[in-house]
């Protein structure tokens, strides 16, 4: 279903998101060649998404998460792509906690980053400046 929709409209980001969510579930329930195929398809969908939407954090997140999954299942050469794409997603949208978590996983896989650095970044991301301004102006209720 998703493959057909993507063939008809390859730059529709919503189709890529649905496809990647489906493939992630497949990858989580399978092993061996079937898992590798699902992970490769996720990364391939990310490649198309980034080609169509080079300034969209979600497109870079799709490719970065797919490349990280490839690295995790044994394709270590894809770790650099994962880091590059996840960093691009964070440059475009620095407040995405899900991307921060995937980036932390990539750093952990490489063994170069102290996870506490990502925890600190996540805490800073929760302090979105626009929300602070709204709260100071009395337009945002404290929860």
C-alpha positions, 0 to 999 in steps of 0.5 A: 500500500505505502509503496504504491502511494510513494510511487504515485507521489514520491515527495509526499512526506506523510506517505514516507512516515506511514511507510517507515512506521510500518517497516519499523514494526516489521523490523522489530518483529523479524530477524535476519534477511527480513529485518535487513530488508526492512531497515534498508527500505527505511533508509531508502525512504529517507533518501527519497524524503531528503531529496524531496525535502532537504530543509525538513527536519522530519525527512532528515530524521527518517534517513538518520534513523534508518541509517542508524538502524542499518549500523545497529544491525551490522552495517557500521559504515552507515553510522556516519550517515546516521550522525550527519542526518540526525545532526541536520534534523536537529539544526532544523528543529533543535527541540525534537526530543525523539531526534535527540534520543536517536542522536544519543543512541548514535553517539553511544554506538560510536562510544564518543559522547557522554550520554549526560550531554544529551540529557542536558540538551534534552532539558534545554530543548524543553525550555522553548523560548516561545513558551517562556515568553507566553508564560511571562505574558500570562497567556500560558497556564502553569501545569 
